[in-house]
Structure formats: C-alpha cells, structure tokens
Amino acid sequence: MSYINSRKWKINRRHVLRGMGASLALPLLQCMDPGALMAEEKAAEEKGQSKPKRAVFIYVPNGVNTLTWQIQNAGADYELSGPMKSLEEHRQQITPISGLHHPNGLGQAHECDKIWLTSAKISQEGGAFRNSVSADQVMAQGTSQYTRFSSLELAITGGSLAWSPDGIPLPAERRPRAIFDRLFGVEKGGLEVAKRNLSRRGSVLDAILDDADSFRKQIGNEDRNKLDEYLHAVRDVEKRTQRSYDWLEIPKPEVAAETKAKLTRDIPNTEAGDLYRTIYDLMVLALRTDMTRVITCMSGSESNGLAIPEIGVAQTRHELSHHNGDPQQLRRLTETDTFLVQQFSYFLSRLKSYQEENETLLDRTMVLFGSGMAYGHSHGNANLPMILAGGGGLGLNHGKHVDFNLPTLGQYNMAEAQKHYHVCSRPVDSDALLSNLLLTMIQRMDVPIDRFGDSHRVMTELLG
C-alpha cells in the first residue's frame, strides 16, 4: 500500500514519486519511516482487520399488522408474537424494541424510508428534498479503509436507504447477477483496460469540476444551489472512481462455481422467497469475504413492496397496509409479516453458521430489521416495529424485549384496536428516539461521535 495516493501520483515504499510517465526521487520523509510504517500497519490491522465490526440495515415498508405484531410484556420473559415466532431460535441474539419513533417522521405518508437512517426533516427546498447523511454512511467512513467497497446498497424492490454526507441518495442494485459481478466478477477486458477506463473517467470528472467551478461564479443563488447538489454527486463519483483504481491490483476472492451458479440466477419477483434468500446469501458472502462491512437492503419502499403469491397473497404490501379494518386483509398482512420475518431469520441463521475465531459472523455483525412506519392504514409512525440482532462481540446485550411504552401504559389494550392504533400514531414516550438507537450502533462501530441527527443519548438498555 502506498503512503500517498492520487489519480496522478503515488509514493511507493522506495521513496520515489511516480506518475504521468515520470518518477522523482524523494528524501526520507516522516511518513516514509519504516518503523512508523510498521507501527501504523500493525495498529490498522489490530483495529480493522483482526476483529472486524459490521452493520446491516434491512427495511420493511408500510409497517406491520401491529395488532398481531405487538409483544405484550417487556424484559427477558417476553413471548414472541405470532409473526416473530421463527426468531425463537435466535432469542439470545435478538432484541425486539417497542416505542421508538422519528419526530420528523410523524404525520408523513410515503417518505418514511428516506429518513429511516437519517432522522432528517422532510421538506421541500428549491424543489428537491434535501436529506442528511444516513447512519450506514457514517459507519462506512470508519470502515472503508479496510474493504474494497466502503458500503453495499441493495434492494429487493424500491430505492435506497443510503444517503451521502451531502444528502444525495446512493443507488441500490436489485439484480443478483449484477451484485455478484460487482463483488466478485473479473474486470471486463482485463486489468489494464479497467485502469484506462477509470483514468479516462477521472479525467472527465476533473474537466467537469473545473468547468463547473468557473461557471458557478456566473449564476444566481438558486441556480448555484442546484449546481452544488449536482457537484456533490460528481465528487462522490470521483471518490468512488479513485477507490476502484486503488483496489484494481488486489485480487478479488475466488468463489466456487456451484456457489456462483446459485447466486447469479435470474429470479422473478413472483418467487419472492427465493429472491429474498438469494439476496441475503449474497450479503453473507460479501461480509464473509470482507468485501464490505456496511450493507443496506431495501426490501421495498412505501409505494413499492412485493406481492407474495407463493403464500397466497396477490396484493402488494402497500395495498395490504390500507386494509380499512377488513379481517381478510389484516390476515394477509400478518401472513406477509410472518413471511418477511422468516426470511430475516434465515439471514441470521446463515450469519450464525460461519465462525471467526471463537465467534460467529453474527457476533461480529449488528443487524437492524424494521420500518419507518407502524400502522400503515392511517400512516401511524410511532411505536415503530424494530428488531436489533447480532453484534454480541461489539458489546450488544440481547435476550430481552426493550419497551418504551409499558412504563407509561402499564399494559397493552389489544382488544380495542383503535386504542392501540393511537399508540402507533402518537409517541407514548417522546424521548424514545430511533436516532438514539442509530447513535448507539454507530458508536459500536468505533465511530467517535456523541450525537446523530436528533439523538440525545446512547441506548444503554442494549449494552452489556
């Protein structure tokens, strides 16, 4: 690994600056000291490679059938509700959480997925929604130096959960073959062709940025804001291009032909179970091979969630969420909740099946599964359905139901639906913020921040 990297110049360990077809010998600089280099590499290895810390975020659109989802009692003696029964085998590695909310998500309809990992205020400024950085990307800034991909953005359907530091959405990939090829595929045309293509892209980006900076001085404030948003996106591409170039000469892990064949099949959306499990298998493989340590997966947006015909449900999740109290629609919604949790349980089982020294892959991986909406029919966005799993090796302590409603409610009244729907529409505990959970997870990844979004404390309830 070189000490200094840029598109044009590199300083190698022989103290020679190389680039643009030329080389220049350099004096021994402090950054070149062999002893300092060894100490730095050792520290990096101990911090980032010996014991990797990972995080995965999985989004469920349109909330759940909260009448069948809600766990009735808190603490270690809780009983999993019907849709969550498949998680019983993971009981000591999960924490269901009730009562969390995003203050800026209350009253929102189909924008909840956009702020699930940001807690930003949804507003219209200059004709475009301006988000803030998502928790996964804050984590990725701390882990990116150790992995080929700083983060991985995936989706079953819908858009992306990941937002850059400038509030720009990072595109998510949905096709298993494309995901596999990006992670483990051979560079088209070979290494030298890939280098030329990246260098050409870098030159184009340089030209765009130079011209844009000059043009920026000649336009008004409103146009300048729009141009800045575009430039932020371009600079993000520039960073990713540089990153891709730096990793070109490091071989990708080899994957068995049988595994490749299984994970690169074309799977129609009508075979939802197979599609979910294949995406989850790809996620496990990416984590196992340390290609990335941060993954987001959108199982659907509020307006775009799969029907599941294999269990007899032909409606999309959005259609089911607007049930108007119809018992059959509520039954189907519960069945899809159960199905999604079963796929999640499969993912946890796969993570538990791989060992890293004396821990499982799940011990080294935090997984947050949940939604930005609770009661979809009237867009109730309090008491969000949330399950935190894994990360025991990162200091998380599981095996209980953490409930922020019961200290005030005393008990849930599930017999009167409207009373429970009210719990899912107005926060019982105004201090029970989802951003507190996100801050806790970020700190578990060794990112030194003491606040994220509108957070005000760490959730000590989750820590051993």
Summary of the structure (lengths in Angstrom):
residues: 464
radius of gyration: 23.6
end to end distance: 37.3
largest distance: 79.3
contacts: 1517
relative contact order: 0.18
helix: 44%
strand: 15%
